[in-house]
Amino acid sequence: MRKFSLLLGTLGGALAGYILSNERLRKKMAAAPNAEAMAKMLGEQLTKDGKKVAREVKGFVESEDVQKNLKKAKAFASKKLGVAQKELEKYAKKGMKEAKKYAKKGMRDVRGMMK
């Protein structure tokens, strides 16, 4: 529940900052006849600005520099994944050897008890 209140407070602060930084929106909202009209104006403005932000983010992600760095990151991750897989295989083999050793020892102990 604590995380929910923190999220709600963060969103409220962000929304207040958004309204305070947009003078034109504040004037329109002040002239609104009721709270419903204010909410509608705020929603329209958020939609419009959200589309602008999405276009800018898309342009940034599709930029040559980001794509180049993304390719580097993929190559690095792939290399590290290969190293990790080899290490896991090594430990799995070692574990199998140990397990077989203890299984054989256990079988000898059981046979010794059976006699």
C-alpha positions in Angstrom: 0.0 0.0 0.0 2.9 2.3 0.7 4.1 2.0 -2.9 0.6 3.0 -4.2 0.6 6.1 -2.1 4.1 6.9 -3.3 3.1 6.4 -6.9 0.0 8.5 -6.4 2.0 11.3 -4.8 4.6 11.2 -7.6 1.9 11.4 -10.3 0.2 14.3 -8.5 3.4 16.2 -8.3 4.2 15.6 -11.9 0.7 16.7 -13.0 1.0 19.8 -10.8 4.4 20.6 -12.3 2.9 20.1 -15.8 0.0 22.5 -15.1 2.3 25.1 -13.5 4.7 25.1 -16.4 2.0 25.5 -19.0 0.6 29.1 -18.8 -1.8 28.7 -21.7 -3.3 25.6 -20.2 -3.7 27.3 -16.8 -5.6 30.2 -18.3 -7.9 27.9 -20.2 -8.6 25.8 -17.1 -9.2 28.9 -15.1 -11.9 30.0 -17.6 -13.6 26.5 -17.6 -17.2 26.5 -16.3 -16.8 23.4 -14.2 -14.4 20.6 -13.1 -15.5 18.3 -15.9 -14.5 20.8 -18.5 -11.2 21.4 -16.8 -10.5 17.6 -16.8 -11.4 17.4 -20.5 -9.0 20.3 -21.3 -6.2 18.7 -19.3 -6.8 15.3 -21.0 -6.7 16.9 -24.5 -3.5 18.7 -23.7 -1.8 15.6 -22.2 -2.8 13.6 -25.3 -1.3 16.3 -27.6 1.9 16.6 -25.6 2.1 12.8 -25.2 2.1 12.4 -29.0 4.9 15.0 -29.3 7.0 13.2 -26.7 6.3 9.9 -28.4 7.5 11.3 -31.8 10.7 12.7 -30.2 11.4 9.4 -28.4 10.8 7.4 -31.6 13.2 9.7 -33.5 15.8 9.4 -30.8 15.6 5.6 -30.7 15.8 5.4 -34.5 18.8 7.7 -34.6 22.0 6.3 -36.1 24.0 6.7 -32.8 21.4 4.9 -30.7 21.1 2.1 -33.3 24.9 1.7 -33.4 25.2 1.6 -29.6 22.3 -0.9 -29.5 24.1 -3.2 -31.9 27.2 -2.9 -29.7 25.1 -3.7 -26.6 23.5 -6.7 -28.3 27.0 -8.0 -29.3 28.3 -7.5 -25.8 25.2 -9.2 -24.2 25.5 -12.1 -26.7 29.2 -12.6 -25.8 28.6 -12.5 -22.1 25.7 -14.9 -22.5 28.1 -17.4 -24.2 30.6 -17.0 -21.4 27.9 -17.6 -18.8 26.6 -20.7 -20.6 30.1 -22.2 -20.7 30.6 -21.5 -17.0 27.2 -23.1 -16.2 28.0 -26.2 -18.3 31.4 -26.5 -16.5 29.7 -26.3 -13.1 26.9 -28.7 -14.2 29.5 -31.2 -15.3 31.4 -30.8 -12.0 28.1 -31.3 -10.1 27.3 -34.4 -12.1 30.7 -35.9 -11.3 30.2 -35.2 -7.6 26.7 -36.6 -7.6 27.8 -39.8 -9.4 30.7 -40.1 -6.8 28.3 -39.8 -3.9 25.7 -42.1 -5.5 28.3 -44.8 -6.0 29.5 -44.3 -2.4 25.9 -44.5 -1.2 25.3 -47.7 -3.2 28.4 -49.3 -1.6 27.2 -48.3 1.9 23.8 -49.8 1.2 25.3 -53.0 -0.1 27.5 -53.2 3.0 24.5 -52.9 5.2 22.6 -55.6 3.3 25.3 -58.2 3.9 
